[in-house]
Amino acid sequence: MSLGYRDKLLKGRRAMAHLIHLWHERNGWSHRVLPLLSEILDLGRVHNSQISNLRNGKLSSPGPEVFLALAQVNTILDQGIESIRDQLEKNHPELWRSLQDSALPLKNDADNPLSAGELFEIFSGLKPLPLSFDWYIEDSEASALSDALSDHFCQNRPWRSCKTIIMDAYTVSKTLRRDRFAEVIAGIKDFTAEELDGELLDLYETSKKLSYFNGGGPNTFLTYLRDIASQKKKV
């Protein structure tokens, strides 16, 4: 049975919240980055509160300018931030440094930046999330998945003997994320569900780079980790 329009809207609002959340988590941005960029580059007005409410699934009827501004920022990020260096480096050094650390765009399944129309369709429940963002990790499973990640990457070796090869494969440059990743794989700390949501694509790419997992996309990798966690729970 197909979803009614109210259910589609609720599903779409949750999907958009997830998408905005992952965009921020993967880049390590504060909620001020997107509004500042859209204002400085004159791409439209989107307020801090709108970004916060989108991320929390509480913005029920954003205007077209919100989708247009986000899509235009997304396109610029996809083209590369060097094109906006002159507008940011001197007058907005903190924002520029944040983008230098990470400025990943939102891509569709054809590896093109998501457009305003695609963002609206996702928000409205008319279009599914791109495959590289289509997962949800619950708070209750974060600890077990962190443990599964440690097992997966260490491959029955002590952390000290495999640390170098694993950290070399983890291509994220942001220091805080690298430190957190190392703590989790060493078994010292756990990722939160929010952190895992934002890390999953990079964890998948790291595993591929090490030739530990080549069986599909990030969703398949998450299923694999859940299977490890389930097996450990039975033991």
PASEBA-1860 file (N, C-alpha, C; in nm, 3 decimals):
! residues 235
1> MSLGYRDK> 0.084/-0.119/0.000/0.000/0.000/0.000/0.088/0.124/0.000 ~ 0.060/0.218/-0.091/0.141/0.338/-0.103/0.114/0.432/0.014 ~ 0.213/0.514/0.046/0.201/0.610/0.155/0.106/0.722/0.117 ~ 0.027/0.770/0.214/-0.052/0.890/0.194/0.037/1.012/0.196 ~ -0.017/1.126/0.157/0.067/1.245/0.143/0.124/1.290/0.276 ~ 0.049/1.273/0.385/0.100/1.313/0.516/0.219/1.225/0.557 ~ 0.207/1.096/0.532/0.317/1.005/0.563/0.439/1.035/0.477 ~ 0.415/1.068/0.349/0.526/1.105/0.260/0.597/1.229/0.312
9> LLKGRRAM> 0.520/1.328/0.358/0.580/1.451/0.409/0.661/1.424/0.535 ~ 0.609/1.340/0.624/0.682/1.307/0.747/0.810/1.232/0.714 ~ 0.800/1.137/0.622/0.918/1.061/0.581/1.021/1.153/0.515 ~ 0.973/1.244/0.432/1.061/1.338/0.364/1.129/1.433/0.461 ~ 1.055/1.479/0.562/1.112/1.570/0.660/1.223/1.500/0.738 ~ 1.199/1.372/0.771/1.303/1.296/0.843/1.425/1.275/0.753 ~ 1.400/1.246/0.626/1.511/1.225/0.532/1.594/1.352/0.517 ~ 1.528/1.467/0.506/1.601/1.592/0.493/1.679/1.623/0.620
17> AHLIHLWH> 1.620/1.595/0.736/1.691/1.616/0.863/1.819/1.531/0.866 ~ 1.805/1.407/0.822/1.920/1.316/0.818/2.027/1.367/0.722 ~ 1.985/1.415/0.606/2.078/1.465/0.504/2.155/1.586/0.555 ~ 2.085/1.682/0.613/2.150/1.803/0.665/2.243/1.766/0.781 ~ 2.198/1.674/0.865/2.281/1.628/0.976/2.411/1.566/0.926 ~ 2.401/1.476/0.828/2.520/1.410/0.776/2.613/1.509/0.707 ~ 2.556/1.606/0.638/2.637/1.709/0.569/2.724/1.782/0.672 ~ 2.663/1.819/0.783/2.737/1.890/0.888/2.837/1.797/0.958
25> ERNGWSHR> 2.796/1.676/0.990/2.884/1.583/1.061/3.007/1.548/0.978 ~ 2.986/1.520/0.851/3.099/1.479/0.766/3.200/1.592/0.749 ~ 3.152/1.716/0.751/3.241/1.830/0.734/3.288/1.892/0.865 ~ 3.226/1.850/0.976/3.262/1.908/1.104/3.223/2.054/1.115 ~ 3.111/2.092/1.051/3.067/2.233/1.049/2.979/2.266/1.169 ~ 2.980/2.393/1.208/2.878/2.446/1.297/2.756/2.481/1.212 ~ 2.643/2.509/1.278/2.521/2.540/1.203/2.526/2.678/1.137 ~ 2.635/2.754/1.162/2.646/2.889/1.105/2.712/2.888/0.967
33> VLPLLSEI> 2.777/2.779/0.927/2.854/2.778/0.803/2.768/2.805/0.680 ~ 2.659/2.730/0.664/2.576/2.744/0.544/2.509/2.881/0.535 ~ 2.447/2.933/0.644/2.389/3.067/0.637/2.492/3.174/0.603 ~ 2.612/3.165/0.662/2.716/3.263/0.634/2.759/3.259/0.488 ~ 2.780/3.138/0.437/2.820/3.125/0.297/2.716/3.182/0.202 ~ 2.590/3.148/0.226/2.484/3.196/0.136/2.471/3.347/0.141 ~ 2.493/3.405/0.259/2.485/3.551/0.272/2.604/3.620/0.208 ~ 2.725/3.574/0.238/2.846/3.638/0.186/2.852/3.630/0.034
41> LDLGRVHN> 2.811/3.518/-0.021/2.818/3.498/-0.166/2.692/3.542/-0.238 ~ 2.597/3.599/-0.162/2.471/3.649/-0.217/2.396/3.541/-0.296 ~ 2.377/3.428/-0.229/2.311/3.314/-0.292/2.168/3.295/-0.242 ~ 2.122/3.386/-0.156/1.990/3.373/-0.096/2.002/3.376/0.055 ~ 1.892/3.389/0.123/1.893/3.398/0.269/1.841/3.269/0.331 ~ 1.925/3.213/0.416/1.882/3.098/0.496/1.937/3.123/0.637 ~ 1.849/3.121/0.737/1.887/3.161/0.872/1.942/3.042/0.952 ~ 2.020/3.076/1.055/2.073/2.972/1.145/1.960/2.885/1.200
49> SQISNLRN> 1.851/2.949/1.238/1.739/2.875/1.297/1.677/2.779/1.196 ~ 1.675/2.819/1.068/1.619/2.731/0.964/1.706/2.607/0.946 ~ 1.838/2.625/0.947/1.930/2.511/0.936/1.913/2.419/1.056 ~ 1.907/2.479/1.176/1.889/2.400/1.298/1.759/2.322/1.295 ~ 1.651/2.388/1.252/1.520/2.320/1.248/1.513/2.216/1.137 ~ 1.578/2.241/1.023/1.585/2.139/0.919/1.657/2.016/0.971 ~ 1.767/2.039/1.041/1.848/1.929/1.093/1.773/1.848/1.198 ~ 1.683/1.913/1.268/1.606/1.845/1.373/1.467/1.801/1.327
57> GKLSSPGP> 1.438/1.818/1.198/1.309/1.777/1.143/1.192/1.860/1.190 ~ 1.219/1.987/1.227/1.113/2.072/1.283/1.069/2.184/1.190 ~ 1.130/2.194/1.072/1.090/2.297/0.978/0.990/2.236/0.880 ~ 0.863/2.273/0.898/0.756/2.204/0.824/0.733/2.262/0.685 ~ 0.761/2.390/0.663/0.730/2.448/0.533/0.832/2.554/0.492 ~ 0.957/2.513/0.466/1.058/2.609/0.419/1.021/2.664/0.282 ~ 1.055/2.790/0.259/1.027/2.851/0.129/1.127/2.807/0.024 ~ 1.098/2.836/-0.102/1.188/2.795/-0.212/1.327/2.854/-0.200
65> EVFLALAQ> 1.338/2.971/-0.135/1.469/3.034/-0.123/1.566/2.950/-0.041 ~ 1.513/2.873/0.056/1.599/2.787/0.137/1.664/2.680/0.050 ~ 1.583/2.613/-0.032/1.636/2.507/-0.119/1.731/2.565/-0.224 ~ 1.697/2.684/-0.276/1.782/2.749/-0.376/1.917/2.786/-0.316 ~ 1.916/2.844/-0.196/2.041/2.884/-0.132/2.129/2.763/-0.104 ~ 2.069/2.657/-0.046/2.147/2.536/-0.015/2.204/2.473/-0.141 ~ 2.124/2.469/-0.248/2.170/2.407/-0.372/2.284/2.487/-0.435 ~ 2.275/2.620/-0.427/2.380/2.704/-0.487/2.510/2.693/-0.407
73> VNTILDQG> 2.500/2.688/-0.275/2.619/2.665/-0.194/2.678/2.529/-0.229 ~ 2.592/2.429/-0.241/2.636/2.293/-0.272/2.711/2.288/-0.406 ~ 2.661/2.360/-0.505/2.725/2.362/-0.637/2.863/2.426/-0.630 ~ 2.875/2.534/-0.554/3.004/2.600/-0.539/3.105/2.509/-0.470 ~ 3.060/2.438/-0.366/3.149/2.344/-0.298/3.194/2.234/-0.392 ~ 3.104/2.188/-0.477/3.139/2.084/-0.574/3.242/2.134/-0.674 ~ 3.236/2.262/-0.708/3.331/2.320/-0.804/3.468/2.345/-0.743 ~ 3.473/2.351/-0.609/3.601/2.374/-0.541/3.605/2.510/-0.475
81> IESIRDQL> 3.658/2.516/-0.354/3.651/2.640/-0.277/3.752/2.745/-0.322 ~ 3.847/2.709/-0.407/3.943/2.809/-0.454/3.873/2.924/-0.527 ~ 3.759/2.895/-0.586/3.687/3.000/-0.660/3.630/3.108/-0.569 ~ 3.621/3.080/-0.438/3.567/3.180/-0.345/3.670/3.226/-0.243 ~ 3.796/3.191/-0.264/3.902/3.229/-0.170/3.906/3.379/-0.149 ~ 3.903/3.458/-0.256/3.916/3.603/-0.244/3.804/3.666/-0.161 ~ 3.687/3.604/-0.162/3.573/3.659/-0.087/3.575/3.619/0.061 ~ 3.656/3.520/0.095/3.651/3.468/0.232/3.781/3.481/0.310
89> EKNHPELW> 3.894/3.457/0.245/4.020/3.439/0.318/4.055/3.558/0.407 ~ 4.039/3.679/0.357/4.079/3.798/0.433/3.970/3.844/0.529 ~ 3.846/3.851/0.482/3.738/3.909/0.562/3.666/3.808/0.651 ~ 3.677/3.679/0.619/3.610/3.576/0.698/3.706/3.459/0.719 ~ 3.817/3.484/0.789/3.922/3.380/0.801/3.877/3.254/0.873 ~ 3.790/3.267/0.974/3.745/3.149/1.046/3.661/3.058/0.957 ~ 3.572/3.119/0.879/3.490/3.042/0.786/3.578/2.976/0.679 ~ 3.674/3.051/0.630/3.764/2.997/0.528/3.842/2.876/0.581
97> RSLQDSAL> 3.891/2.887/0.705/3.965/2.774/0.763/3.875/2.652/0.779 ~ 3.750/2.676/0.816/3.655/2.565/0.831/3.635/2.493/0.698 ~ 3.624/2.569/0.589/3.605/2.509/0.458/3.732/2.440/0.409 ~ 3.847/2.494/0.446/3.973/2.428/0.409/3.985/2.292/0.476 ~ 3.936/2.284/0.599/3.939/2.156/0.670/3.852/2.053/0.601 ~ 3.733/2.095/0.559/3.641/2.003/0.491/3.528/2.082/0.426 ~ 3.503/2.054/0.299/3.397/2.123/0.226/3.332/2.028/0.126 ~ 3.289/1.913/0.177/3.231/1.810/0.089/3.088/1.849/0.050
105> PLKNDADN> 3.054/1.840/-0.078/2.917/1.869/-0.121/2.826/1.748/-0.105 ~ 2.697/1.770/-0.125/2.599/1.662/-0.128/2.586/1.614/-0.272 ~ 2.606/1.484/-0.295/2.601/1.430/-0.431/2.483/1.335/-0.447 ~ 2.428/1.331/-0.570/2.324/1.233/-0.600/2.390/1.103/-0.647 ~ 2.310/1.006/-0.686/2.365/0.875/-0.723/2.444/0.879/-0.854 ~ 2.429/0.988/-0.930/2.507/1.005/-1.053/2.635/1.085/-1.027 ~ 2.663/1.111/-0.899/2.782/1.184/-0.854/2.779/1.331/-0.895 ~ 2.659/1.385/-0.910/2.642/1.528/-0.937/2.589/1.597/-0.810
113> PLSAGELF> 2.620/1.726/-0.792/2.569/1.795/-0.672/2.417/1.801/-0.673 ~ 2.356/1.777/-0.557/2.211/1.783/-0.547/2.161/1.923/-0.581 ~ 2.058/1.930/-0.663/2.001/2.057/-0.706/1.891/2.101/-0.610 ~ 1.842/2.225/-0.629/1.732/2.274/-0.547/1.609/2.186/-0.564 ~ 1.582/2.143/-0.687/1.467/2.056/-0.713/1.480/1.923/-0.643 ~ 1.599/1.865/-0.644/1.620/1.735/-0.578/1.607/1.749/-0.427 ~ 1.658/1.859/-0.371/1.644/1.882/-0.227/1.498/1.895/-0.188 ~ 1.422/1.967/-0.270/1.279/1.982/-0.242/1.207/1.848/-0.252
121> EIFSGLKP> 1.242/1.768/-0.352/1.178/1.637/-0.368/1.209/1.545/-0.250 ~ 1.331/1.550/-0.199/1.366/1.470/-0.081/1.284/1.518/0.038 ~ 1.277/1.649/0.058/1.203/1.706/0.171/1.054/1.670/0.163 ~ 1.002/1.663/0.042/0.859/1.635/0.023/0.827/1.487/0.024 ~ 0.927/1.403/0.032/0.903/1.259/0.031/0.881/1.203/-0.108 ~ 0.914/1.282/-0.211/0.893/1.238/-0.349/1.014/1.166/-0.405 ~ 1.128/1.180/-0.338/1.253/1.121/-0.388/1.329/1.063/-0.269 ~ 1.386/0.944/-0.283/1.463/0.887/-0.171/1.598/0.956/-0.156
129> LPLSFDWY> 1.659/0.936/-0.042/1.794/0.986/-0.021/1.891/0.919/-0.119 ~ 1.997/0.989/-0.160/2.102/0.921/-0.237/2.156/0.803/-0.158 ~ 2.202/0.701/-0.228/2.247/0.579/-0.163/2.361/0.605/-0.064 ~ 2.442/0.708/-0.091/2.555/0.737/-0.003/2.513/0.810/0.124 ~ 2.382/0.831/0.142/2.331/0.894/0.264/2.213/0.818/0.323 ~ 2.175/0.707/0.263/2.049/0.640/0.298/2.068/0.535/0.406 ~ 2.094/0.582/0.529/2.101/0.490/0.643/2.065/0.567/0.770 ~ 2.022/0.493/0.869/1.990/0.551/1.000/2.050/0.462/1.107
137> IEDSEASA> 2.128/0.520/1.196/2.190/0.445/1.305/2.128/0.491/1.436 ~ 2.079/0.396/1.514/2.009/0.428/1.639/2.109/0.438/1.755 ~ 2.071/0.517/1.856/2.157/0.535/1.974/2.190/0.401/2.040 ~ 2.091/0.312/2.043/2.106/0.185/2.115/2.209/0.091/2.052 ~ 2.245/0.113/1.926/2.338/0.021/1.860/2.478/0.080/1.842 ~ 2.498/0.205/1.884/2.625/0.273/1.858/2.743/0.203/1.924 ~ 2.727/0.161/2.049/2.838/0.098/2.121/2.877/-0.035/2.057 ~ 2.778/-0.117/2.023/2.807/-0.248/1.962/2.870/-0.232/1.824
145> LSDALSDH> 2.826/-0.132/1.748/2.885/-0.108/1.617/3.028/-0.057/1.629 ~ 3.055/0.024/1.732/3.192/0.071/1.755/3.284/-0.048/1.784 ~ 3.235/-0.140/1.864/3.312/-0.262/1.896/3.335/-0.345/1.771 ~ 3.232/-0.354/1.686/3.245/-0.429/1.561/3.348/-0.364/1.468 ~ 3.350/-0.231/1.467/3.449/-0.159/1.385/3.591/-0.190/1.431 ~ 3.610/-0.193/1.562/3.742/-0.224/1.616/3.786/-0.364/1.572 ~ 3.696/-0.461/1.582/3.728/-0.597/1.538/3.759/-0.601/1.389 ~ 3.677/-0.530/1.312/3.692/-0.533/1.167/3.826/-0.475/1.122
153> FCQNRPWR> 3.862/-0.361/1.175/3.985/-0.296/1.129/4.111/-0.359/1.189 ~ 4.104/-0.406/1.311/4.224/-0.466/1.373/4.251/-0.608/1.324 ~ 4.146/-0.677/1.276/4.166/-0.810/1.216/4.245/-0.904/1.310 ~ 4.202/-0.908/1.438/4.264/-0.995/1.539/4.410/-0.960/1.570 ~ 4.448/-0.836/1.542/4.582/-0.789/1.575/4.574/-0.685/1.686 ~ 4.679/-0.670/1.767/4.679/-0.562/1.865/4.685/-0.427/1.795 ~ 4.622/-0.328/1.854/4.616/-0.195/1.793/4.754/-0.140/1.761 ~ 4.850/-0.159/1.850/4.983/-0.100/1.828/5.050/-0.157/1.703
161> SCKTIIMD> 5.013/-0.280/1.664/5.079/-0.340/1.548/5.012/-0.305/1.416 ~ 4.890/-0.252/1.421/4.820/-0.219/1.295/4.781/-0.072/1.286 ~ 4.815/0.006/1.389/4.775/0.146/1.393/4.819/0.224/1.270 ~ 4.946/0.209/1.231/5.000/0.290/1.122/4.927/0.265/0.991 ~ 4.908/0.138/0.956/4.843/0.107/0.828/4.697/0.152/0.826 ~ 4.629/0.142/0.940/4.488/0.183/0.946/4.477/0.335/0.938 ~ 4.560/0.406/1.012/4.552/0.553/1.012/4.595/0.610/0.877 ~ 4.686/0.543/0.808/4.725/0.588/0.674/4.610/0.572/0.575
169> AYTVSKTL> 4.529/0.469/0.596/4.416/0.444/0.505/4.298/0.537/0.532 ~ 4.290/0.588/0.654/4.181/0.680/0.694/4.218/0.819/0.646 ~ 4.161/0.861/0.534/4.209/0.980/0.464/4.151/1.112/0.518 ~ 4.067/1.106/0.620/4.015/1.229/0.681/4.131/1.307/0.742 ~ 4.135/1.438/0.716/4.248/1.519/0.764/4.218/1.592/0.894 ~ 4.091/1.610/0.927/4.055/1.686/1.046/4.105/1.613/1.172 ~ 4.184/1.684/1.254/4.252/1.623/1.369/4.155/1.561/1.468 ~ 4.047/1.631/1.500/3.952/1.580/1.599/3.889/1.449/1.553
177> RRDRFAEV> 3.856/1.441/1.424/3.797/1.318/1.372/3.899/1.204/1.370 ~ 4.024/1.235/1.336/4.127/1.131/1.334/4.151/1.077/1.475 ~ 4.156/1.167/1.573/4.177/1.125/1.711/4.062/1.037/1.759 ~ 3.939/1.078/1.725/3.822/1.002/1.767/3.822/0.863/1.702 ~ 3.852/0.858/1.572/3.859/0.731/1.501/3.961/0.638/1.566 ~ 4.079/0.691/1.599/4.184/0.610/1.660/4.139/0.556/1.796 ~ 4.071/0.638/1.875/4.023/0.594/2.006/3.923/0.480/1.994 ~ 3.834/0.490/1.895/3.731/0.386/1.876/3.794/0.256/1.829
185> IAGIKDFT> 3.882/0.264/1.729/3.942/0.142/1.676/4.035/0.078/1.779 ~ 4.094/0.159/1.865/4.178/0.105/1.972/4.095/0.044/2.085 ~ 3.963/0.065/2.082/3.876/0.010/2.185/3.869/0.093/2.311 ~ 3.914/0.219/2.303/3.916/0.306/2.421/3.781/0.375/2.442 ~ 3.718/0.418/2.331/3.591/0.489/2.337/3.497/0.437/2.229 ~ 3.372/0.479/2.236/3.271/0.443/2.135/3.231/0.567/2.056 ~ 3.193/0.547/1.931/3.125/0.651/1.854/2.984/0.667/1.909 ~ 2.929/0.788/1.904/2.786/0.806/1.925/2.715/0.771/1.794
193> AEELDGEL> 2.583/0.757/1.800/2.507/0.730/1.678/2.523/0.844/1.578 ~ 2.524/0.969/1.627/2.541/1.084/1.538/2.678/1.080/1.471 ~ 2.781/1.047/1.547/2.915/1.039/1.490/2.923/0.928/1.386 ~ 2.863/0.814/1.416/2.864/0.702/1.321/2.792/0.738/1.192 ~ 2.679/0.808/1.204/2.608/0.855/1.085/2.702/0.934/0.994 ~ 2.776/1.027/1.057/2.865/1.113/0.979/2.992/1.044/0.932 ~ 3.034/0.938/1.002/3.159/0.870/0.970/3.143/0.755/0.870 ~ 3.022/0.703/0.856/3.006/0.574/0.789/3.068/0.569/0.650
201> LDLYETSK> 3.047/0.671/0.570/3.100/0.669/0.434/3.252/0.664/0.434 ~ 3.316/0.739/0.524/3.462/0.738/0.531/3.514/0.606/0.589 ~ 3.439/0.548/0.683/3.478/0.417/0.736/3.472/0.311/0.626 ~ 3.367/0.318/0.546/3.353/0.226/0.434/3.468/0.242/0.335 ~ 3.501/0.367/0.301/3.610/0.392/0.206/3.744/0.346/0.263 ~ 3.762/0.362/0.393/3.886/0.318/0.457/3.898/0.166/0.449 ~ 3.788/0.097/0.474/3.789/-0.049/0.466/3.817/-0.097/0.324 ~ 3.758/-0.029/0.226/3.785/-0.062/0.086/3.932/-0.043/0.052
209> KLSYFNGG> 3.987/0.067/0.101/4.128/0.098/0.072/4.220/-0.009/0.129 ~ 4.182/-0.065/0.243/4.261/-0.171/0.306/4.229/-0.309/0.249 ~ 4.132/-0.313/0.157/4.084/-0.439/0.097/4.024/-0.533/0.201 ~ 3.963/-0.476/0.305/3.895/-0.555/0.407/3.749/-0.580/0.369 ~ 3.691/-0.486/0.293/3.550/-0.500/0.256/3.529/-0.443/0.117 ~ 3.481/-0.525/0.027/3.455/-0.481/-0.110/3.320/-0.532/-0.160 ~ 3.229/-0.560/-0.067/3.106/-0.628/-0.104/2.987/-0.540/-0.136 ~ 3.006/-0.410/-0.152/2.892/-0.323/-0.182/2.918/-0.183/-0.130
217> GPNTFLTY> 2.812/-0.106/-0.116/2.823/0.032/-0.072/2.819/0.045/0.079 ~ 2.808/0.169/0.128/2.807/0.192/0.273/2.692/0.124/0.346 ~ 2.576/0.113/0.281/2.464/0.044/0.343/2.496/-0.104/0.368 ~ 2.560/-0.167/0.270/2.599/-0.307/0.285/2.706/-0.321/0.393 ~ 2.796/-0.225/0.399/2.899/-0.225/0.502/2.836/-0.214/0.641 ~ 2.734/-0.129/0.654/2.664/-0.116/0.783/2.596/-0.247/0.821 ~ 2.534/-0.313/0.726/2.471/-0.443/0.752/2.575/-0.544/0.799 ~ 2.692/-0.542/0.736/2.802/-0.630/0.774/2.845/-0.604/0.918
225> LRDIASQK> 2.858/-0.478/0.956/2.896/-0.443/1.094/2.788/-0.488/1.193 ~ 2.663/-0.471/1.153/2.553/-0.515/1.240/2.557/-0.667/1.259 ~ 2.595/-0.739/1.155/2.607/-0.886/1.167/2.718/-0.923/1.265 ~ 2.831/-0.851/1.258/2.941/-0.877/1.352/2.893/-0.852/1.495 ~ 2.824/-0.737/1.514/2.775/-0.702/1.648/2.676/-0.806/1.699 ~ 2.589/-0.856/1.610/2.490/-0.956/1.647/2.557/-1.087/1.688 ~ 2.659/-1.127/1.613/2.729/-1.253/1.644/2.801/-1.242/1.778 ~ 2.860/-1.124/1.805/2.931/-1.106/1.932/2.833/-1.109/2.050
233> KKV> 2.715/-1.059/2.026/2.613/-1.058/2.133/2.570/-1.199/2.169 ~ 2.572/-1.289/2.071/2.529/-1.427/2.096/2.634/-1.507/2.173 ~ 2.760/-1.464/2.160/2.869/-1.540/2.224/2.867/-1.523/2.375
END
